[in-house]
Amino acid sequence: MDVTLPLDSVAVNGSDQEHDGYIPPADGIAEFKAITAMVKDENLWKALPPPPPPPHPPTGSRRLVVTADDLGYCPERNRAILECLARGVVSSTSLLVNAAYTREAVALIRDAHPGKTALQLPIGLHLNLTEGKPINESTHTLVAHDGFMRGKIGFRDAWKNSEITEEHVAMEIRSQIEKYKDLVGCYPLHIDGHQHVHIIPGVADIFARLLVEYGVTRTRLPHEPQLMPCVDYMLRAAPGGRPTARVKFLIAIDDNCKTARATFEKHGLRYADRFIGHGVMGPMMTVPRLAANMHVVFRVGDGESAARRPIACEMMVHPGYVAHPGVGGYGEAGPDEFARSEDRDDERRTLQSDALKEIIERYGIELSTASDL
């Protein structure tokens, strides 16, 4: 089963469902399918109608935080993210403090923003509990026999089986926050989780409590209800009813967001109202696909709704040039397959395209940083 199924292949089941307070606009799911079908051709994105003039000035009614994850991973990732901050639509980035080129990344972002204080830099912490080596060497339950952390699924399985202790999770979160301060010169204003580890039940409670302790008020909730009909289709179409690992992961993320939302709200953490990310990764990040997502997320054409309540959305991106084998990553293995593929470069080109900038301008979207939420 090809899990990179085009979004225009979604089979609509005829029932628009509410997802944790997100109610799609009228015929929202059907509209999303129609839009994605309409813009299959890269040149047809201009057919999307501009939103009607709202009854009030649109300033601030549609805000988009475009966050480039994994800063510090390798030289090619660093260079692409800095380029997208300068010439593309990326407005924020999140730093891996245990990666091979973290110090280089911090130096580059400082040089790119002369005269700005550490607190003014468009950067936050990308909490990593799944890959590389932990910052705190005493957190032995986080690592496998080779001394490296257990991976995206390995961490989740070990946490579920109580092989990882709450104490070690808290110790590593503290250590990464302190490491960020040592590198950047201040505590982060926003923290999200590498591979969404921060929304796992139990981990989310520890994470939220420590953010409050450090005075961090902004995080990420990667809830993407507009993608779930596509996931539902892939689930029903899976051979023998056996979903792929990616489909199971997307379902888990959706479930985890429901409990994490309550946890984050209880601790007063702030996050964007909407999220775009999993359906637009690598070669799937095209201008038509992004336009279709924004059309639904920002309720383009529903001027009354936009004027009544502003909408903020975070878009997770991973731009990069193709990484060189053995240069970067977290250890001896070097960059992973995703980093060495063209997928990262596909994202870089799209994020710097004039076509995407025109869509953002046409829809009256204001680029913001996580600290603006």
C-alpha positions as CSV (number, residue, x, y, z in Angstrom):
1,M,0.0,0.0,0.0
2,D,1.4,3.4,-1.0
3,V,0.9,5.5,2.0
4,T,1.7,8.7,0.0
5,L,-1.8,8.5,-1.4
6,P,-2.9,11.7,-3.2
7,L,-5.4,13.6,-1.2
8,D,-7.7,13.8,-4.2
9,S,-8.2,10.0,-3.8
10,V,-10.1,10.4,-0.5
11,A,-13.4,8.6,-0.4
12,V,-15.8,10.8,1.4
13,N,-18.2,8.9,3.6
14,G,-20.8,11.5,3.6
15,S,-20.6,12.5,7.3
16,D,-18.7,15.5,8.3
17,Q,-17.7,14.9,11.9
18,E,-16.6,17.2,14.6
19,H,-13.0,16.8,15.8
20,D,-12.4,18.2,19.3
21,G,-14.0,21.6,18.7
22,Y,-13.0,21.8,15.0
23,I,-16.1,21.9,12.9
24,P,-15.4,21.9,9.2
25,P,-17.1,24.6,7.2
26,A,-20.3,23.6,5.2
27,D,-19.4,20.5,3.3
28,G,-15.9,20.9,4.5
29,I,-14.6,17.5,3.8
30,A,-16.3,17.3,0.4
31,E,-15.0,20.8,-0.4
32,F,-11.5,19.7,0.5
33,K,-11.7,16.7,-1.8
34,A,-13.1,18.9,-4.6
35,I,-10.3,21.4,-4.2
36,T,-7.5,18.9,-4.1
37,A,-9.0,17.3,-7.2
38,M,-9.2,20.6,-8.9
39,V,-5.6,21.5,-8.3
40,K,-3.9,18.3,-9.4
41,D,-2.1,20.2,-12.1
42,E,0.6,22.5,-10.7
43,N,-0.6,25.3,-13.0
44,L,-4.3,25.2,-11.9
45,W,-3.7,26.7,-8.5
46,K,-4.6,30.1,-9.9
47,A,-8.1,28.8,-10.4
48,L,-8.7,29.0,-6.7
49,P,-11.0,32.0,-6.1
50,P,-9.7,34.8,-3.9
51,P,-11.5,35.3,-0.6
52,P,-14.2,38.0,-0.7
53,P,-13.4,41.2,1.1
54,P,-14.2,40.7,4.8
55,P,-16.4,43.2,6.5
56,H,-13.5,44.4,8.7
57,P,-9.8,44.9,7.9
58,P,-8.2,41.4,7.6
59,T,-5.1,42.2,9.7
60,G,-4.4,39.3,12.1
61,S,-7.5,37.3,11.1
62,R,-5.4,34.6,9.4
63,R,-2.0,33.9,10.9
64,L,0.4,31.2,9.7
65,V,3.4,30.1,11.7
66,V,5.7,28.1,9.3
67,T,8.1,26.2,11.5
68,A,11.2,24.4,10.0
69,D,12.0,21.5,12.3
70,D,15.4,19.8,12.9
71,L,17.8,22.8,12.8
72,G,21.2,21.6,13.7
73,Y,20.9,18.1,12.1
74,C,23.5,18.6,9.3
75,P,25.1,21.4,7.3
76,E,22.6,21.0,4.4
77,R,19.6,21.2,6.7
78,N,21.0,24.3,8.4
79,R,21.7,26.1,5.0
80,A,18.3,25.3,3.6
81,I,16.4,26.5,6.8
82,L,18.4,29.7,6.9
83,E,17.6,30.3,3.2
84,C,13.9,29.7,3.8
85,L,13.9,32.1,6.7
86,A,15.5,34.8,4.5
87,R,13.9,34.2,1.1
88,G,11.0,31.8,1.7
89,V,7.9,31.6,3.8
90,V,9.5,30.0,6.9
91,S,8.9,32.2,9.9
92,S,10.3,30.1,12.7
93,T,12.6,27.1,13.4
94,S,13.2,24.6,16.1
95,L,16.6,23.4,17.3
96,L,17.8,19.9,18.0
97,V,20.3,20.4,20.8
98,N,21.8,16.8,20.6
99,A,22.5,16.9,16.8
100,A,25.9,17.0,15.1
101,Y,25.7,20.6,13.8
102,T,23.8,22.4,16.6
103,R,26.5,24.9,17.4
104,E,27.0,25.8,13.8
105,A,23.2,26.3,13.4
106,V,23.1,28.7,16.4
107,A,26.0,30.7,15.0
108,L,24.4,30.9,11.5
109,I,21.0,32.1,12.9
110,R,22.8,34.7,15.0
111,D,24.8,36.0,12.0
112,A,21.6,36.1,9.9
113,H,19.9,38.4,12.5
114,P,22.4,41.0,13.5
115,G,21.3,43.4,16.3
116,K,18.7,41.0,17.6
117,T,18.8,39.6,21.2
118,A,18.6,35.9,21.9
119,L,14.9,36.3,22.8
120,Q,14.3,37.9,19.4
121,L,15.7,35.1,17.3
122,P,13.0,33.1,15.4
123,I,14.0,29.8,17.1
124,G,12.7,27.4,19.7
125,L,13.6,24.0,21.1
126,H,12.8,20.7,19.2
127,L,12.6,18.3,22.2
128,N,14.2,15.0,21.2
129,L,13.6,11.9,23.2
130,T,13.8,9.4,20.3
131,E,17.0,9.8,18.3
132,G,20.7,10.2,19.0
133,K,22.1,10.2,22.4
134,P,20.5,12.0,25.4
135,I,22.1,15.1,26.8
136,N,21.8,13.7,30.3
137,E,24.0,10.6,30.5
138,S,22.2,9.3,33.6
139,T,18.9,8.7,31.7
140,H,19.8,5.1,30.9
141,T,16.2,3.9,30.4
142,L,15.9,6.2,27.4
143,V,18.5,4.3,25.5
144,A,18.8,0.9,23.8
145,H,21.8,-1.4,24.1
146,D,23.9,0.7,21.7
147,G,23.7,3.8,23.8
148,F,21.3,5.6,21.4
149,M,17.7,6.5,22.1
150,R,15.1,4.0,21.0
151,G,13.5,5.6,17.9
152,K,10.1,6.9,17.1
153,I,8.2,3.6,17.7
154,G,10.8,2.1,20.1
155,F,10.3,5.0,22.5
156,R,6.5,4.7,22.4
157,D,6.6,0.9,22.9
158,A,9.1,1.1,25.8
159,W,7.1,4.0,27.4
160,K,3.9,1.9,27.2
161,N,5.7,-1.1,28.7
162,S,7.1,1.0,31.6
163,E,10.6,0.4,30.5
164,I,11.3,4.2,30.5
165,T,10.9,6.0,33.8
166,E,9.1,9.3,34.4
167,E,12.2,10.5,36.2
168,H,14.5,10.0,33.2
169,V,12.0,11.7,30.9
170,A,11.8,14.7,33.2
171,M,15.6,14.7,33.6
172,E,16.2,14.7,29.9
173,I,13.6,17.4,29.2
174,R,15.3,19.6,31.8
175,S,18.8,18.9,30.4
176,Q,17.7,19.8,26.8
177,I,16.1,23.1,28.0
178,E,19.3,24.0,29.9
179,K,21.4,23.0,26.9
180,Y,19.3,25.3,24.7
181,K,20.0,28.1,27.2
182,D,23.7,27.4,27.1
183,L,23.7,27.5,23.3
184,V,21.3,30.3,22.5
185,G,21.7,32.5,25.6
186,C,18.1,32.3,26.9
187,Y,15.4,29.8,27.6
188,P,13.2,29.0,24.6
189,L,9.9,30.8,24.1
190,H,8.4,27.8,22.4
191,I,9.1,24.0,22.6
192,D,7.7,21.3,20.3
193,G,8.5,17.6,20.2
194,H,10.6,15.7,17.6
195,Q,8.3,13.1,16.1
196,H,5.6,14.5,18.4
197,V,6.9,12.8,21.5
198,H,5.6,15.6,23.6
199,I,1.9,14.6,23.1
200,I,2.2,11.0,24.2
201,P,0.0,10.4,27.2
202,G,2.0,10.6,30.4
203,V,4.9,12.3,28.6
204,A,2.6,15.3,27.9
205,D,1.9,15.7,31.6
206,I,5.6,15.8,32.4
207,F,6.3,18.1,29.5
208,A,3.6,20.6,30.3
209,R,4.5,20.8,34.0
210,L,8.2,21.5,33.1
211,L,7.3,24.1,30.5
212,V,5.3,26.0,33.2
213,E,8.2,25.7,35.6
214,Y,10.5,27.3,33.0
215,G,8.0,29.9,32.0
216,V,7.5,28.6,28.5
217,T,4.0,29.1,27.4
218,R,3.9,28.0,23.7
219,T,4.0,24.6,22.1
220,R,2.6,22.6,19.2
221,L,-0.6,20.6,18.9
222,P,-0.2,18.6,15.7
223,H,-3.9,17.9,15.3
224,E,-4.8,17.7,11.6
225,P,-8.5,16.8,11.2
226,Q,-8.6,17.8,7.5
227,L,-6.2,14.9,6.9
228,M,-8.2,12.2,8.7
229,P,-10.6,11.4,5.9
230,C,-7.5,10.5,3.8
231,V,-6.2,8.3,6.7
232,D,-9.6,6.7,7.0
233,Y,-9.5,5.9,3.3
234,M,-6.0,4.3,3.6
235,L,-7.1,2.4,6.7
236,R,-10.2,0.9,4.9
237,A,-8.2,0.2,1.7
238,A,-5.3,-1.6,3.5
239,P,-4.8,-5.1,2.2
240,G,-6.3,-7.6,4.7
241,G,-7.3,-4.7,6.9
242,R,-3.7,-4.4,8.1
243,P,-2.7,-0.7,8.2
244,T,0.8,0.4,7.3
245,A,3.1,1.7,10.1
246,R,2.6,5.2,8.8
247,V,-1.2,5.0,8.9
248,K,-1.0,3.6,12.5
249,F,1.3,6.4,13.5
250,L,-1.1,9.1,12.1
251,I,-4.0,7.5,13.9
252,A,-2.0,7.5,17.1
253,I,-1.1,11.2,16.7
254,D,-4.7,12.1,16.2
255,D,-5.7,10.1,19.4
256,N,-2.8,11.6,21.4
257,C,-3.8,15.1,20.4
258,K,-7.2,14.7,22.1
259,T,-5.6,14.0,25.5
260,A,-2.7,16.4,25.0
261,R,-5.1,19.2,24.3
262,A,-6.7,18.9,27.7
263,T,-3.3,18.6,29.4
264,F,-1.9,21.7,27.7
265,E,-5.0,23.7,28.4
266,K,-4.9,22.7,32.1
267,H,-1.4,24.1,32.3
268,G,-2.2,27.3,30.3
269,L,0.0,26.4,27.3
270,R,-0.8,28.1,24.0
271,Y,-0.7,26.6,20.5
272,A,-2.1,27.3,17.1
273,D,-5.7,26.6,16.4
274,R,-5.0,24.5,13.3
275,F,-2.1,22.4,12.0
276,I,-0.7,21.4,8.6
277,G,2.1,19.0,8.2
278,H,1.7,15.3,7.6
279,G,-0.1,15.5,4.3
280,V,2.5,17.9,2.8
281,M,5.8,16.2,3.5
282,G,8.6,15.8,0.9
283,P,7.3,15.5,-2.7
284,M,3.8,15.9,-1.4
285,M,4.6,19.5,-0.6
286,T,3.3,21.2,-3.7
287,V,1.7,24.6,-4.1
288,P,-1.7,23.1,-5.0
289,R,-1.7,20.8,-2.0
290,L,-0.7,23.6,0.3
291,A,-3.3,25.9,-1.2
292,A,-6.0,23.3,-0.7
293,N,-5.0,22.9,2.9
294,M,-5.0,26.6,3.6
295,H,-8.3,27.0,1.8
296,V,-10.0,24.6,4.3
297,V,-8.0,25.5,7.4
298,F,-8.5,29.3,7.0
299,R,-12.1,28.9,5.8
300,V,-11.3,30.9,2.7
301,G,-14.6,32.3,1.3
302,D,-16.2,32.4,4.7
303,G,-15.4,36.1,5.4
304,E,-17.9,36.3,8.2
305,S,-16.3,33.4,10.1
306,A,-12.8,34.9,9.6
307,A,-13.9,38.3,10.8
308,R,-15.7,36.9,13.9
309,R,-12.8,34.9,15.2
310,P,-9.1,35.0,14.1
311,I,-7.5,31.7,13.0
312,A,-3.9,30.8,13.7
313,C,-2.3,27.8,12.0
314,E,1.1,26.2,12.4
315,M,2.6,24.5,9.4
316,M,5.4,22.0,10.1
317,V,8.1,21.8,7.4
318,H,11.4,20.0,6.9
319,P,13.4,21.8,4.2
320,G,17.0,20.8,3.4
321,Y,19.5,20.2,0.7
322,V,20.4,16.5,0.1
323,A,22.7,15.5,3.0
324,H,26.1,13.9,2.4
325,P,26.6,10.4,3.8
326,G,28.4,10.4,7.1
327,V,28.1,14.2,7.7
328,G,25.6,15.2,10.3
329,G,22.8,13.3,12.1
330,Y,23.4,12.1,15.6
331,G,26.3,9.7,15.5
332,E,28.3,7.3,13.5
333,A,25.4,6.4,11.2
334,G,25.2,9.9,9.8
335,P,22.1,11.4,8.2
336,D,19.1,9.1,7.7
337,E,17.5,8.1,4.5
338,F,15.0,11.0,4.5
339,A,17.9,13.5,4.8
340,R,19.8,11.9,2.0
341,S,16.8,11.9,-0.4
342,E,15.4,14.6,-2.6
343,D,12.4,14.9,-0.3
344,R,13.9,17.7,1.8
345,D,15.0,19.6,-1.3
346,D,11.4,19.3,-2.7
347,E,10.2,21.1,0.4
348,R,12.9,23.8,0.1
349,R,12.0,24.6,-3.4
350,T,8.3,24.9,-2.7
351,L,8.8,27.0,0.4
352,Q,10.9,29.5,-1.6
353,S,8.5,29.6,-4.6
354,D,6.8,32.8,-5.7
355,A,3.6,30.8,-6.4
356,L,3.3,29.9,-2.7
357,K,4.0,33.5,-1.6
358,E,1.3,34.7,-3.9
359,I,-1.2,32.2,-2.5
360,I,-0.4,33.4,1.0
361,E,-0.9,37.0,0.0
362,R,-4.1,36.2,-2.0
363,Y,-5.7,34.5,1.0
364,G,-4.8,37.5,3.3
365,I,-2.6,35.3,5.5
366,E,-0.1,36.9,7.8
367,L,3.2,35.1,8.5
368,S,3.9,35.0,12.3
369,T,6.2,33.3,14.7
370,A,5.3,30.9,17.6
371,S,5.9,33.7,20.1
372,D,3.1,35.7,18.4
373,L,0.5,33.1,19.4
